[in-house]
Amino acid sequence: MSASPVRRDTRGRLLPGSSLNPGGRPATLEPVRALLRPHAERFVAELVRLLDSEDDAIRLAAIKEYLDRLCGKPVQSTEASVHTLNIGRLYLEALIPTR
């Protein structure tokens, strides 16, 4: 697959009709979902059957799967630390060393 250059104007902006993603959106999971949809009742029945398992790990996994699908997966929180860097000041300091 050869990538053709993207057409841009003199300021670097995309010209009308140009695209950074000429192939469009990737295929969705809809074909897979269509194949699985007729078996949904069997999947649910098996999941419910696993809730009665003697094995605690299997029972817990079934409960998690059930709740993830019924309520949605819990929100994952992340912590981030953002620092800013004044490139202009560093550039000027590099050009004009302080004494």
C-alpha positions in Angstrom: 0.0 0.0 0.0 1.6 3.3 -1.1 0.8 6.4 0.8 0.2 9.4 -1.5 1.2 12.8 -0.2 -1.5 14.8 1.5 -2.2 18.0 -0.4 -1.7 21.2 1.7 -1.7 24.9 1.1 1.3 27.2 1.6 0.4 27.5 5.3 0.4 23.8 5.8 -3.4 23.4 6.0 -5.2 20.6 4.3 -6.7 21.5 0.9 -10.4 20.7 0.3 -10.9 17.1 -0.6 -7.7 16.0 1.2 -7.8 13.6 4.0 -5.3 12.3 6.6 -7.4 9.1 6.8 -8.3 8.2 3.2 -9.3 4.7 4.1 -12.1 6.0 6.3 -13.1 4.5 9.6 -12.0 1.0 10.4 -14.5 -1.8 10.2 -16.7 -2.1 13.3 -17.5 -5.2 15.3 -21.0 -5.3 13.8 -20.4 -8.4 11.7 -19.2 -10.3 14.7 -22.1 -9.0 16.8 -24.6 -10.1 14.1 -23.2 -13.6 14.3 -23.3 -13.7 18.1 -26.7 -12.1 18.6 -28.8 -15.3 17.9 -26.9 -17.0 20.7 -27.3 -14.3 23.3 -29.9 -16.3 25.3 -27.5 -19.3 25.6 -24.6 -17.0 26.7 -26.8 -15.5 29.4 -28.1 -18.9 30.5 -24.5 -20.3 30.8 -23.4 -17.2 32.8 -26.4 -17.7 35.2 -25.5 -21.4 35.5 -21.9 -20.4 36.5 -23.3 -18.4 39.4 -24.1 -21.7 41.1 -20.6 -23.1 40.7 -18.9 -24.7 43.7 -15.7 -23.0 42.7 -15.5 -19.5 44.3 -13.3 -18.1 41.6 -15.7 -19.2 38.8 -18.7 -17.8 40.8 -16.9 -14.5 41.4 -15.9 -14.2 37.7 -19.5 -14.8 36.7 -20.7 -12.2 39.1 -18.2 -9.7 37.7 -19.2 -10.4 34.1 -22.9 -10.1 35.0 -22.4 -6.7 36.8 -20.1 -5.4 34.1 -22.8 -6.0 31.6 -25.7 -4.9 33.7 -24.2 -1.8 35.3 -21.2 -1.1 33.1 -17.6 -1.5 34.1 -16.4 0.8 37.0 -14.7 4.0 36.0 -10.9 3.8 36.2 -9.3 6.7 37.8 -5.8 7.9 37.0 -3.5 10.4 38.5 -1.4 12.7 36.4 1.1 15.4 37.1 1.5 18.0 34.4 4.5 20.3 34.2 5.0 23.2 31.9 8.2 24.2 30.2 8.9 27.6 28.8 10.8 26.8 25.7 11.2 30.4 24.7 12.8 31.3 28.0 15.2 28.3 27.7 16.1 29.3 24.2 16.9 32.9 25.2 18.9 31.7 28.1 20.9 29.4 25.8 21.6 32.4 23.4 22.4 34.9 26.1 24.2 33.1 28.9 23.8 34.7 32.3 26.9 35.7 34.2 
